[in-house]
Each structure stands twice: as C-alpha cells, then as structure tokens.
C-alpha cells in the first residue's frame, strides 16, 4: 500500500460524502496507523479518511494531540451523531486548510454511535472538546469543511487565503504533481469498491 499523504483544500475528495465501511482488514489497520502518524506530524487532534484521499467513513482522534498519550487514541468507523444539545463557539482550524482559523458554532454535547477497529460498538454521550472533534471530523466525512459553517462576515477575510490555495491546487494539477479531476474520481471509486 502506498504511503498516505495529507490532501489540501480544494482537493475534490474533501467535498465527497464518504461511504460506510463494510469490512476491516490488515490494510485498513495500516491506514489507521498511518493516519495517526500524519495527524501527529501536523499537530492535529483528529483526521478524517478523506483528508488522506480515502472516501471511506472513518476518522481517528486524540484530544491531547500528543503521540505520547496513545491511551487517548480513538478510531471511529461509520460514525453517526444523534441528539445534539446546546451551542458553543470556539476557534477551529483544519489540517487540510493550513493557516486558516475561525470561530465555529457547534453542539455542546451529542450522542455518537460508531465502531472501533475490533468491531466493538462505541456508543454514548460526549461533550466538550471531544464533541467538537467528533463533529468536525464527521463533517469531513459528509464532504463539509469548517469554513462552510462560518457566517459571511467571518468568512470574507479568509477568502484571499482560500483563493490562493485553490490557485496552487490547479497549478499542481496542471504541472502533474496532482492527478486531474477525472483520475481523482477514478481513485475514489476504486477505494469505495474495496471497502464499502
């Protein structure tokens, strides 16, 4: 399996609604391991599969953001959020949109249902920072970015940075560093056929 790499805005897989995972195998375990490594390398607290160009419904998280605190590592396969309660606003960023941060309103608490790598069900009420991580990463799996949740007033000053990223992405495609959209769409279908 090739080494996974973090993809950046506006890569099309970031707007793709991920499909549920139907099976777990040794390659998927390797994917999860690589995802944690990438998350720590870029100093994140969560990473969704589509952020590494995989259209599968999976994310990893560690609220501490510290590799040394592996007991806090969590894997969420096919997560579903229910019963959101309350609202809280806090600053967010995204590994796939480097250097862009903004205040985002999220539910204060929620119920989450998912599975871990061993097939054990994860179910319960979550609040605080972990609830924010779960919402942010589940948004990714639904093809939504935190910038989509911003008011126009907050988003407007970010537009020059986002436009610059978009230009860089197109230039990378034109120079062959990143495959064209048609090839990217084929890669998505291949991964979905393998795991969904």
C-alpha angles and dihedrals in degrees: 000000000000120000112269120239133197112253123214136218126308094027107137094233088067088066095044119106104234120232124231117266114245099187143021120216138161091276091055089050088053090049090054091049091051091047091056090049092051091046091053093042090057093039097245133149097212139020129190122211093243088060086069093044096265117128094206128119101251139109137176127215143182113176091202092057087214123125088206089064098062091150086076093055115119133184119203117196118188094352120197123190121211138171101019112194134195128349132257130176123217140156116272137183133177133223089223092053101045118198095014118113131164142158112271128190114227137165113278093222138004145169116252129196120189143124131251126223091274092055094253115146118246110205134157150083117299130187141171123028095345090056089054092049092049092050093046094049094043088052087056090053088053092052094255127128128204089247088065089065095055125106115245090250092056095039097049097076089049094057097088091055092046092048090050090052090049091052091049090051093052091047090051090052092047092050092048097247089117123033118250120262093264093056091044089054090052091051090053092052091048092054092046090052090051100049112012 
